[in-house]
Amino acid sequence: METIVVHPKNQKQLAAVEAVLKALNVTFKKEEERLLYNPEFIAKMKQSDQDVKAGRTTKIEPADIWNLG
């Protein structure tokens, strides 16, 4: 048979979906939503966005990219 993935927007919708499935005697399992990226990576990306907005950046000319060391 097929698998259906449901994304309820709130607890009320989740409870309603579960009630319907139970009433229809449909087996189901609940899983925690999986993160696509490591939480540490996400935090670093958010910090970099804040740094850019605050002007904490360094401009490097393309010709100088090999002279950084």
matplotlib code that plots the C-alpha trace (Angstrom):
import matplotlib.pyplot as plt

x = [0.0, 1.0, 2.4, 0.8, 2.7, 0.6, 1.8, -0.8, -0.3, -1.3, -2.2, -5.9, -5.3, -3.0, -5.7, -8.3, -6.2, -5.3, -9.0, -10.0, -7.3, -8.2, -11.9, -11.0, -8.8, -5.8, -2.4, 0.0, 3.1, 4.3, 7.8, 9.6, 10.2, 13.7, 16.1, 17.8, 20.9, 22.9, 21.7, 25.2, 25.5, 22.1, 23.2, 26.4, 24.4, 22.1, 25.1, 26.6, 23.3, 23.4, 27.0, 26.2, 23.3, 25.5, 28.2, 30.7, 32.1, 35.4, 35.5, 38.1, 38.8, 38.8, 42.3, 43.5, 41.9, 45.2, 47.2, 45.3, 47.9]
y = [0.0, 3.6, 6.0, 9.3, 12.1, 14.6, 18.0, 19.3, 23.0, 22.7, 20.3, 20.5, 19.3, 16.5, 15.3, 15.3, 13.4, 10.8, 10.4, 9.8, 7.3, 5.4, 5.5, 3.9, 1.4, 2.6, 1.9, 4.9, 5.9, 9.3, 10.5, 13.7, 16.1, 15.7, 18.5, 18.8, 20.4, 20.1, 22.6, 23.9, 24.7, 26.4, 28.6, 29.5, 30.5, 32.7, 34.3, 35.1, 36.7, 38.9, 39.8, 40.8, 43.0, 44.6, 45.4, 43.0, 41.8, 41.8, 42.4, 40.5, 41.3, 38.2, 38.9, 38.8, 35.5, 33.5, 36.1, 35.5, 33.2]
z = [0.0, -0.1, 2.6, 3.3, 5.0, 6.9, 8.2, 10.7, 11.5, 15.2, 18.0, 17.1, 13.6, 14.8, 17.2, 14.5, 12.0, 14.7, 15.6, 12.0, 11.5, 14.7, 13.7, 10.3, 12.0, 10.0, 11.6, 11.8, 13.6, 14.7, 14.1, 15.2, 12.3, 11.1, 10.6, 7.2, 8.7, 11.9, 14.5, 15.0, 11.3, 11.3, 14.3, 12.4, 9.3, 11.4, 13.1, 9.7, 8.5, 11.6, 11.0, 7.4, 8.5, 11.1, 8.6, 10.1, 6.7, 4.8, 1.1, -0.9, -4.5, -6.8, -7.9, -4.3, -3.3, -3.7, -1.6, 1.7, 3.3]

ax = plt.figure().add_subplot(projection="3d")
ax.plot(x, y, z, "-o")
ax.set_aspect("equal")
plt.show()
